[in-house]
Amino acid sequence: MSARSELASPAGASSGDRAYTPRRAARVLLVDPAGRVLLFEGFDPARPEHRYWFTPGGGLDPLESPAAGAARELAEETGLRLDPAELGEPVWSDATEFSFDGVWYRQEQDFFLFRVDSWLVDTTGFNDIERRSIADHSWWLPDELVASGDRFYPPELPALLTRLGLSTTAGQDEASC
């Protein structure tokens, strides 16, 4: 199950007077047995009031495969170490444009789904920018995301989780991992 939303301009192009930095990324939908997805609460250092929730993952190193990058990012950001093959194929792909710390990016990203029985998140592997721009983490059900009124990325996340067959109400009374 894969879909890629296409952008009108090619990566590295400019849109109007804005030049974009092209970026490839891989992200992980880390899901517990209750159907909750792990998200980090972050903010743009150039706009600290711009807060949002997002999945573990990030930019790929040159020549790094999406699965290898997703596994590396997951280890750095959560402490969970996986062989990239354990992630399988991406369950979704998209392209997005955003500003972060004063730089505009056009990012093509692949999302992998990985289910855990439970996981105690270990953020000691955060790099400097992650330590400066990530405030918290939490496990969310899709309907909780929608009801929260909080900003989250990608905006399609609740629909994507539902499409992947993840429960939107199971386990609401369970304690967070």
Z-matrix of the N, CA and C atoms (Angstrom, degrees):
N
C 1 1.448
C 2 1.525 1 107.21
N 3 1.284 2 117.35 1 106.05
C 4 1.454 3 120.98 2 -176.80
C 5 1.505 4 109.72 3 -144.19
N 6 1.310 5 115.36 4 140.64
C 7 1.459 6 120.72 5 176.28
C 8 1.514 7 107.48 6 -142.32
N 9 1.298 8 117.59 7 144.14
C 10 1.460 9 120.60 8 176.62
C 11 1.518 10 107.23 9 -127.94
N 12 1.326 11 115.92 10 122.78
C 13 1.460 12 118.91 11 174.91
C 14 1.519 13 107.08 12 -84.83
N 15 1.303 14 116.03 13 130.96
C 16 1.464 15 121.65 14 -175.85
C 17 1.519 16 110.89 15 -93.09
N 18 1.307 17 116.52 16 146.28
C 19 1.458 18 122.50 17 176.77
C 20 1.518 19 109.07 18 -98.70
N 21 1.313 20 116.54 19 152.95
C 22 1.456 21 121.19 20 -179.77
C 23 1.522 22 111.91 21 -69.12
N 24 1.327 23 118.39 22 -31.81
C 25 1.467 24 121.94 23 -177.17
C 26 1.521 25 109.63 24 -107.57
N 27 1.324 26 118.76 25 144.63
C 28 1.459 27 120.25 26 177.29
C 29 1.524 28 111.35 27 -70.19
N 30 1.348 29 116.48 28 155.62
C 31 1.467 30 120.99 29 178.24
C 32 1.515 31 109.76 30 -56.83
N 33 1.304 32 116.28 31 140.38
C 34 1.452 33 121.87 32 179.45
C 35 1.518 34 113.24 33 87.71
N 36 1.303 35 117.23 34 -5.65
C 37 1.464 36 120.72 35 179.98
C 38 1.515 37 109.46 36 -84.63
N 39 1.319 38 114.77 37 177.52
C 40 1.454 39 118.11 38 175.67
C 41 1.513 40 108.82 39 -114.57
N 42 1.300 41 115.13 40 150.97
C 43 1.452 42 122.06 41 178.49
C 44 1.518 43 106.45 42 -116.33
N 45 1.333 44 116.43 43 106.79
C 46 1.459 45 119.13 44 -174.13
C 47 1.505 46 108.57 45 67.30
N 48 1.313 47 116.64 46 -123.58
C 49 1.464 48 119.94 47 179.27
C 50 1.524 49 112.31 48 -99.96
N 51 1.319 50 118.11 49 11.11
C 52 1.461 51 122.13 50 -176.46
C 53 1.525 52 110.32 51 -104.88
N 54 1.316 53 118.13 52 124.01
C 55 1.461 54 122.82 53 175.06
C 56 1.524 55 108.12 54 -95.58
N 57 1.322 56 116.13 55 135.74
C 58 1.456 57 121.94 56 -179.00
C 59 1.516 58 110.69 57 -106.46
N 60 1.325 59 115.87 58 142.51
C 61 1.447 60 122.61 59 171.92
C 62 1.525 61 107.25 60 -90.09
N 63 1.339 62 118.68 61 121.70
C 64 1.461 63 119.11 62 178.83
C 65 1.521 64 110.43 63 -72.48
N 66 1.328 65 115.44 64 145.54
C 67 1.462 66 120.51 65 -177.96
C 68 1.513 67 108.88 66 -150.27
N 69 1.322 68 116.62 67 138.08
C 70 1.459 69 122.19 68 172.03
C 71 1.522 70 106.97 69 -106.36
N 72 1.329 71 115.99 70 141.11
C 73 1.462 72 119.81 71 -177.47
C 74 1.524 73 110.11 72 -143.83
N 75 1.327 74 114.76 73 161.98
C 76 1.461 75 122.51 74 173.85
C 77 1.519 76 107.52 75 -135.96
N 78 1.321 77 115.71 76 138.91
C 79 1.455 78 121.29 77 -176.08
C 80 1.528 79 108.64 78 -131.10
N 81 1.340 80 115.97 79 159.18
C 82 1.462 81 120.62 80 -177.93
C 83 1.526 82 109.69 81 -125.19
N 84 1.322 83 114.37 82 129.17
C 85 1.461 84 121.69 83 169.73
C 86 1.523 85 104.79 84 -90.19
N 87 1.331 86 116.84 85 94.53
C 88 1.460 87 122.75 86 -178.98
C 89 1.522 88 106.40 87 -90.23
N 90 1.334 89 116.42 88 115.29
C 91 1.464 90 121.65 89 -169.74
C 92 1.521 91 110.39 90 -122.67
N 93 1.336 92 116.05 91 135.91
C 94 1.463 93 121.24 92 178.44
C 95 1.535 94 109.94 93 -93.00
N 96 1.346 95 118.35 94 174.26
C 97 1.469 96 120.58 95 -177.27
C 98 1.536 97 114.50 96 -61.28
N 99 1.331 98 117.65 97 -22.36
C 100 1.469 99 120.82 98 178.84
C 101 1.531 100 111.75 99 -81.81
N 102 1.335 101 117.28 100 -2.33
C 103 1.459 102 120.71 101 -179.54
C 104 1.515 103 113.70 102 86.93
N 105 1.338 104 115.99 103 13.69
C 106 1.464 105 119.99 104 178.50
C 107 1.518 106 110.21 105 -87.71
N 108 1.320 107 115.71 106 143.83
C 109 1.459 108 122.36 107 179.32
C 110 1.528 109 108.58 108 -108.04
N 111 1.333 110 115.34 109 139.49
C 112 1.463 111 120.54 110 177.49
C 113 1.517 112 109.59 111 -77.53
N 114 1.329 113 116.17 112 128.77
C 115 1.466 114 121.74 113 175.59
C 116 1.517 115 109.44 114 -131.77
N 117 1.319 116 114.57 115 148.43
C 118 1.455 117 121.91 116 173.59
C 119 1.517 118 108.62 117 -101.29
N 120 1.341 119 116.41 118 143.34
C 121 1.463 120 120.98 119 173.32
C 122 1.519 121 106.88 120 -96.84
N 123 1.310 122 115.27 121 120.13
C 124 1.452 123 119.54 122 -178.29
C 125 1.510 124 111.65 123 -130.40
N 126 1.316 125 113.91 124 179.18
C 127 1.456 126 120.95 125 177.48
C 128 1.514 127 108.48 126 -152.88
N 129 1.313 128 114.66 127 156.29
C 130 1.454 129 121.94 128 178.26
C 131 1.527 130 107.72 129 -82.22
N 132 1.350 131 118.92 130 120.30
C 133 1.468 132 119.92 131 -179.64
C 134 1.526 133 113.23 132 -55.78
N 135 1.336 134 117.27 133 -29.91
C 136 1.468 135 120.37 134 178.61
C 137 1.525 136 111.32 135 -77.87
N 138 1.329 137 117.04 136 -17.19
C 139 1.467 138 122.54 137 179.04
C 140 1.531 139 108.21 138 -141.17
N 141 1.335 140 119.01 139 74.35
C 142 1.467 141 121.06 140 -173.87
C 143 1.530 142 114.59 141 -58.10
N 144 1.319 143 116.52 142 -22.20
C 145 1.469 144 118.84 143 178.44
C 146 1.527 145 111.88 144 -75.91
N 147 1.329 146 118.37 145 -14.10
C 148 1.468 147 123.51 146 -179.63
C 149 1.532 148 108.63 147 -85.35
N 150 1.333 149 115.86 148 87.40
C 151 1.468 150 121.75 149 -177.87
C 152 1.518 151 109.79 150 -100.41
N 153 1.328 152 115.21 151 150.25
C 154 1.456 153 120.49 152 -177.29
C 155 1.525 154 109.80 153 -163.81
N 156 1.329 155 115.95 154 161.77
C 157 1.455 156 124.00 155 176.15
C 158 1.526 157 108.22 156 -106.06
N 159 1.329 158 117.14 157 143.77
C 160 1.457 159 120.84 158 -178.29
C 161 1.527 160 110.45 159 -152.51
N 162 1.319 161 115.94 160 161.51
C 163 1.460 162 122.57 161 -178.22
C 164 1.526 163 111.42 162 -79.37
N 165 1.330 164 118.01 163 156.42
C 166 1.457 165 120.20 164 172.17
C 167 1.533 166 109.61 165 -60.17
N 168 1.320 167 115.76 166 147.85
C 169 1.458 168 120.70 167 177.87
C 170 1.503 169 110.15 168 138.40
N 171 1.325 170 115.62 169 -178.43
C 172 1.448 171 119.17 170 179.33
C 173 1.504 172 112.21 171 171.96
N 174 1.315 173 114.82 172 -164.43
C 175 1.453 174 122.26 173 -174.89
C 176 1.512 175 113.47 174 -64.36
N 177 1.338 176 114.61 175 144.89
C 178 1.460 177 121.01 176 178.06
C 179 1.522 178 110.29 177 -86.95
N 180 1.314 179 115.59 178 145.77
C 181 1.454 180 121.27 179 171.77
C 182 1.530 181 108.14 180 -73.62
N 183 1.337 182 118.33 181 158.23
C 184 1.468 183 120.03 182 177.78
C 185 1.538 184 110.68 183 -54.65
N 186 1.323 185 116.40 184 134.31
C 187 1.465 186 124.89 185 178.76
C 188 1.530 187 114.19 186 67.41
N 189 1.325 188 118.80 187 4.33
C 190 1.464 189 121.72 188 179.42
C 191 1.524 190 109.07 189 -79.79
N 192 1.325 191 116.76 190 136.03
C 193 1.463 192 120.05 191 177.45
C 194 1.523 193 109.17 192 -73.81
N 195 1.330 194 117.44 193 155.33
C 196 1.467 195 119.26 194 177.67
C 197 1.534 196 112.90 195 -56.89
N 198 1.338 197 118.32 196 -42.20
C 199 1.475 198 120.05 197 -179.66
C 200 1.524 199 110.92 198 -65.04
N 201 1.338 200 117.44 199 -41.83
C 202 1.473 201 120.30 200 178.51
C 203 1.520 202 110.43 201 -64.60
N 204 1.327 203 117.73 202 -41.55
C 205 1.460 204 120.93 203 178.52
C 206 1.515 205 112.03 204 -65.89
N 207 1.329 206 116.50 205 -40.35
C 208 1.465 207 120.13 206 178.78
C 209 1.528 208 110.41 207 -63.62
N 210 1.334 209 116.92 208 -43.39
C 211 1.471 210 120.37 209 178.98
C 212 1.529 211 110.71 210 -64.62
N 213 1.330 212 117.06 211 -42.13
C 214 1.472 213 120.42 212 178.78
C 215 1.522 214 111.11 213 -62.68
N 216 1.338 215 116.43 214 -47.82
C 217 1.465 216 120.63 215 -179.83
C 218 1.527 217 111.34 216 -62.95
N 219 1.332 218 117.40 217 -40.12
C 220 1.458 219 120.95 218 179.25
C 221 1.526 220 110.63 219 -61.64
N 222 1.336 221 117.10 220 -41.88
C 223 1.466 222 120.91 221 177.98
C 224 1.524 223 110.71 222 -64.64
N 225 1.338 224 117.09 223 -45.12
C 226 1.461 225 120.66 224 -178.45
C 227 1.526 226 112.22 225 -65.15
N 228 1.328 227 116.39 226 -39.33
C 229 1.466 228 120.01 227 -171.95
C 230 1.523 229 114.79 228 -93.01
N 231 1.340 230 117.74 229 -22.80
C 232 1.468 231 119.55 230 -176.81
C 233 1.518 232 113.49 231 -126.76
N 234 1.336 233 118.10 232 -13.97
C 235 1.455 234 121.42 233 -175.40
C 236 1.516 235 113.37 234 85.63
N 237 1.323 236 118.87 235 -6.88
C 238 1.464 237 122.63 236 -179.79
C 239 1.525 238 109.24 237 -81.26
N 240 1.330 239 115.60 238 117.97
C 241 1.467 240 120.61 239 -177.96
C 242 1.527 241 109.69 240 -104.45
N 243 1.339 242 114.58 241 123.82
C 244 1.461 243 121.58 242 -179.29
C 245 1.515 244 109.71 243 -129.94
N 246 1.309 245 116.04 244 153.62
C 247 1.451 246 121.03 245 166.73
C 248 1.526 247 105.75 246 -75.69
N 249 1.326 248 119.47 247 134.80
C 250 1.465 249 120.10 248 -179.14
C 251 1.519 250 113.80 249 -51.77
N 252 1.347 251 117.53 250 -31.74
C 253 1.470 252 120.52 251 179.47
C 254 1.526 253 112.01 252 -63.16
N 255 1.336 254 117.71 253 -26.16
C 256 1.462 255 120.90 254 179.41
C 257 1.525 256 112.16 255 -66.29
N 258 1.323 257 117.44 256 -20.39
C 259 1.465 258 121.02 257 -179.56
C 260 1.521 259 112.60 258 -78.75
N 261 1.332 260 117.17 259 -19.21
C 262 1.460 261 120.14 260 -178.75
C 263 1.521 262 110.97 261 69.17
N 264 1.322 263 114.88 262 -149.58
C 265 1.463 264 121.71 263 -179.64
C 266 1.526 265 110.05 264 -92.13
N 267 1.319 266 118.04 265 155.69
C 268 1.467 267 119.42 266 175.50
C 269 1.528 268 110.94 267 -59.58
N 270 1.333 269 115.85 268 144.11
C 271 1.465 270 120.91 269 176.83
C 272 1.519 271 111.58 270 -94.58
N 273 1.329 272 115.88 271 -12.72
C 274 1.464 273 120.29 272 -179.51
C 275 1.522 274 108.39 273 -165.12
N 276 1.313 275 116.41 274 150.09
C 277 1.461 276 122.72 275 175.84
C 278 1.512 277 108.12 276 -138.61
N 279 1.317 278 116.32 277 147.19
C 280 1.452 279 119.41 278 174.25
C 281 1.523 280 109.40 279 -154.68
N 282 1.307 281 114.61 280 177.76
C 283 1.459 282 121.95 281 175.56
C 284 1.519 283 107.26 282 -130.05
N 285 1.312 284 115.47 283 142.59
C 286 1.458 285 120.23 284 -176.74
C 287 1.524 286 109.54 285 -143.61
N 288 1.304 287 115.64 286 158.46
C 289 1.463 288 122.53 287 175.37
C 290 1.519 289 107.50 288 -123.19
N 291 1.330 290 116.26 289 135.82
C 292 1.462 291 119.66 290 -178.47
C 293 1.520 292 110.56 291 -159.25
N 294 1.322 293 114.34 292 161.70
C 295 1.453 294 122.05 293 174.91
C 296 1.520 295 107.98 294 -106.38
N 297 1.338 296 116.02 295 137.78
C 298 1.456 297 120.60 296 174.23
C 299 1.513 298 108.08 297 -146.26
N 300 1.309 299 115.42 298 123.48
C 301 1.462 300 123.40 299 178.30
C 302 1.534 301 111.80 300 53.58
N 303 1.336 302 114.98 301 39.57
C 304 1.453 303 121.25 302 175.14
C 305 1.515 304 115.73 303 84.96
N 306 1.330 305 117.96 304 2.18
C 307 1.467 306 122.11 305 179.40
C 308 1.527 307 108.48 306 -114.78
N 309 1.347 308 115.87 307 134.85
C 310 1.467 309 120.59 308 176.54
C 311 1.522 310 109.20 309 -93.17
N 312 1.348 311 115.89 310 130.41
C 313 1.459 312 122.32 311 -178.07
C 314 1.521 313 110.58 312 -117.56
N 315 1.311 314 115.40 313 148.82
C 316 1.464 315 123.13 314 165.04
C 317 1.528 316 103.91 315 -118.52
N 318 1.328 317 115.39 316 111.76
C 319 1.459 318 121.09 317 -170.55
C 320 1.521 319 111.40 318 -116.80
N 321 1.315 320 115.69 319 127.20
C 322 1.455 321 122.14 320 169.62
C 323 1.523 322 105.84 321 -98.17
N 324 1.343 323 116.12 322 129.86
C 325 1.456 324 118.99 323 -173.24
C 326 1.522 325 111.35 324 -140.05
N 327 1.332 326 113.86 325 144.93
C 328 1.453 327 122.58 326 175.97
C 329 1.528 328 107.97 327 -110.89
N 330 1.323 329 115.30 328 140.78
C 331 1.463 330 121.94 329 179.02
C 332 1.525 331 109.49 330 -112.46
N 333 1.328 332 115.83 331 132.00
C 334 1.456 333 123.25 332 177.47
C 335 1.523 334 108.37 333 -112.15
N 336 1.315 335 116.91 334 147.40
C 337 1.459 336 122.51 335 176.97
C 338 1.518 337 108.31 336 -106.58
N 339 1.334 338 116.43 337 129.62
C 340 1.460 339 120.74 338 174.33
C 341 1.520 340 108.30 339 -138.45
N 342 1.323 341 115.79 340 128.76
C 343 1.469 342 121.68 341 -178.75
C 344 1.535 343 109.38 342 -100.57
N 345 1.326 344 115.14 343 136.85
C 346 1.464 345 121.40 344 177.13
C 347 1.517 346 108.69 345 -123.11
N 348 1.344 347 116.25 346 148.99
C 349 1.462 348 119.44 347 174.45
C 350 1.523 349 109.64 348 -68.17
N 351 1.324 350 115.52 349 -41.93
C 352 1.462 351 123.08 350 173.37
C 353 1.523 352 105.77 351 -167.28
N 354 1.324 353 116.14 352 160.12
C 355 1.461 354 118.89 353 177.72
C 356 1.516 355 109.28 354 -157.39
N 357 1.317 356 115.63 355 128.81
C 358 1.451 357 122.58 356 173.85
C 359 1.528 358 106.49 357 -93.21
N 360 1.310 359 116.94 358 110.08
C 361 1.458 360 122.62 359 -173.51
C 362 1.527 361 110.36 360 -66.24
N 363 1.336 362 115.34 361 131.01
C 364 1.459 363 123.17 362 178.31
C 365 1.528 364 107.58 363 -117.99
N 366 1.323 365 117.18 364 109.96
C 367 1.466 366 121.61 365 -176.47
C 368 1.529 367 113.26 366 -98.21
N 369 1.333 368 117.68 367 15.38
C 370 1.463 369 119.10 368 -179.17
C 371 1.532 370 112.45 369 -66.02
N 372 1.326 371 118.15 370 -15.12
C 373 1.453 372 121.13 371 178.58
C 374 1.520 373 114.13 372 -87.77
N 375 1.343 374 117.26 373 2.50
C 376 1.469 375 120.20 374 178.66
C 377 1.525 376 110.64 375 -56.94
N 378 1.327 377 115.94 376 140.93
C 379 1.465 378 119.41 377 172.38
C 380 1.533 379 108.64 378 -84.13
N 381 1.328 380 117.36 379 -179.58
C 382 1.464 381 121.49 380 -174.86
C 383 1.529 382 112.78 381 -58.65
N 384 1.320 383 117.32 382 -47.36
C 385 1.471 384 118.98 383 -177.95
C 386 1.526 385 111.01 384 -66.62
N 387 1.324 386 117.87 385 -34.56
C 388 1.471 387 120.24 386 176.82
C 389 1.530 388 110.58 387 -66.79
N 390 1.336 389 117.10 388 -41.45
C 391 1.469 390 119.57 389 177.65
C 392 1.530 391 111.09 390 -62.50
N 393 1.348 392 116.90 391 -33.14
C 394 1.464 393 120.58 392 -178.45
C 395 1.525 394 114.05 393 -85.60
N 396 1.339 395 118.18 394 -14.09
C 397 1.469 396 118.71 395 -173.02
C 398 1.523 397 115.16 396 -127.81
N 399 1.327 398 118.02 397 3.59
C 400 1.470 399 120.71 398 177.50
C 401 1.519 400 108.09 399 -117.02
N 402 1.327 401 114.94 400 122.39
C 403 1.462 402 120.93 401 -174.53
C 404 1.527 403 113.64 402 -97.52
N 405 1.347 404 117.98 403 -27.92
C 406 1.456 405 119.80 404 -170.87
C 407 1.522 406 109.31 405 -165.26
N 408 1.320 407 115.54 406 174.49
C 409 1.458 408 122.03 407 169.93
C 410 1.523 409 108.10 408 -145.32
N 411 1.330 410 115.57 409 155.89
C 412 1.451 411 120.97 410 -179.86
C 413 1.527 412 109.24 411 -159.80
N 414 1.314 413 115.56 412 159.10
C 415 1.465 414 122.17 413 175.74
C 416 1.527 415 107.41 414 -99.48
N 417 1.333 416 116.77 415 128.71
C 418 1.467 417 122.35 416 -173.61
C 419 1.522 418 111.75 417 -124.35
N 420 1.329 419 116.02 418 138.95
C 421 1.460 420 121.80 419 165.47
C 422 1.528 421 107.70 420 -83.32
N 423 1.331 422 118.03 421 149.75
C 424 1.466 423 119.53 422 -179.96
C 425 1.528 424 114.11 423 -53.99
N 426 1.333 425 117.72 424 -43.32
C 427 1.471 426 118.37 425 -178.70
C 428 1.526 427 112.16 426 -70.42
N 429 1.338 428 117.36 427 -26.60
C 430 1.467 429 119.92 428 175.22
C 431 1.522 430 110.64 429 -67.15
N 432 1.320 431 116.16 430 -38.85
C 433 1.467 432 120.05 431 177.04
C 434 1.522 433 110.44 432 -58.98
N 435 1.318 434 115.56 433 -49.56
C 436 1.469 435 120.40 434 -178.42
C 437 1.524 436 110.46 435 -61.72
N 438 1.329 437 117.38 436 -44.73
C 439 1.467 438 121.69 437 -176.66
C 440 1.525 439 112.80 438 -71.65
N 441 1.325 440 117.60 439 -21.85
C 442 1.469 441 120.82 440 -173.95
C 443 1.522 442 113.33 441 -66.97
N 444 1.326 443 116.96 442 -30.44
C 445 1.454 444 119.80 443 -173.66
C 446 1.521 445 112.43 444 77.16
N 447 1.344 446 117.50 445 -0.75
C 448 1.460 447 121.70 446 178.17
C 449 1.523 448 110.23 447 -76.83
N 450 1.314 449 116.39 448 158.21
C 451 1.460 450 122.83 449 175.71
C 452 1.525 451 107.31 450 -83.67
N 453 1.331 452 117.71 451 136.63
C 454 1.455 453 121.91 452 176.52
C 455 1.521 454 108.56 453 -143.92
N 456 1.328 455 113.61 454 154.64
C 457 1.464 456 120.28 455 -179.52
C 458 1.518 457 109.50 456 -129.98
N 459 1.321 458 117.87 457 139.26
C 460 1.454 459 125.43 458 -3.24
C 461 1.520 460 110.56 459 -73.00
N 462 1.332 461 117.78 460 154.63
C 463 1.465 462 120.40 461 -179.49
C 464 1.528 463 112.69 462 -59.86
N 465 1.335 464 116.86 463 -23.47
C 466 1.468 465 122.09 464 179.78
C 467 1.527 466 112.76 465 -81.45
N 468 1.322 467 118.49 466 2.89
C 469 1.467 468 121.84 467 -171.68
C 470 1.529 469 113.80 468 -54.00
N 471 1.340 470 121.56 469 -50.51
C 472 1.468 471 118.97 470 179.98
C 473 1.533 472 112.54 471 -59.38
N 474 1.321 473 117.68 472 -42.57
C 475 1.465 474 120.79 473 179.17
C 476 1.524 475 110.57 474 -65.45
N 477 1.340 476 117.30 475 -39.48
C 478 1.454 477 121.23 476 178.51
C 479 1.528 478 110.23 477 -62.37
N 480 1.325 479 117.57 478 -46.82
C 481 1.466 480 121.14 479 179.76
C 482 1.523 481 111.09 480 -61.99
N 483 1.319 482 116.82 481 -40.80
C 484 1.465 483 120.75 482 177.68
C 485 1.529 484 110.18 483 -63.95
N 486 1.336 485 116.68 484 -44.50
C 487 1.466 486 121.22 485 179.02
C 488 1.527 487 111.24 486 -61.24
N 489 1.317 488 117.47 487 -31.30
C 490 1.462 489 121.69 488 178.56
C 491 1.527 490 112.28 489 -79.58
N 492 1.343 491 116.49 490 0.77
C 493 1.456 492 120.95 491 176.19
C 494 1.505 493 114.70 492 84.47
N 495 1.323 494 117.25 493 19.75
C 496 1.460 495 120.14 494 179.55
C 497 1.515 496 109.41 495 -86.35
N 498 1.304 497 115.87 496 137.69
C 499 1.450 498 121.85 497 -178.06
C 500 1.525 499 111.10 498 -62.48
N 501 1.329 500 116.68 499 144.99
C 502 1.460 501 119.54 500 175.55
C 503 1.517 502 111.63 501 -103.23
N 504 1.337 503 118.21 502 -8.21
C 505 1.464 504 118.94 503 -178.73
C 506 1.521 505 113.64 504 -130.64
N 507 1.317 506 118.84 505 -16.62
C 508 1.463 507 120.78 506 -177.14
C 509 1.513 508 111.39 507 -62.33
N 510 1.323 509 115.41 508 138.84
C 511 1.453 510 120.59 509 171.97
C 512 1.515 511 115.23 510 74.46
N 513 1.324 512 119.71 511 18.88
C 514 1.458 513 119.54 512 -178.23
C 515 1.515 514 113.03 513 -62.48
N 516 1.328 515 117.17 514 -26.32
C 517 1.460 516 119.16 515 -178.42
C 518 1.525 517 113.21 516 -89.89
N 519 1.338 518 116.90 517 -2.06
C 520 1.460 519 119.13 518 -179.84
C 521 1.515 520 110.83 519 -77.58
N 522 1.307 521 115.70 520 151.24
C 523 1.472 522 120.41 521 178.47
C 524 1.514 523 109.98 522 -71.02
N 525 1.310 524 115.18 523 153.14
C 526 1.465 525 121.09 524 178.29
C 527 1.517 526 109.61 525 -68.71
N 528 1.334 527 115.70 526 147.37
C 529 1.461 528 120.98 527 177.47
C 530 1.505 529 110.87 528 -67.44
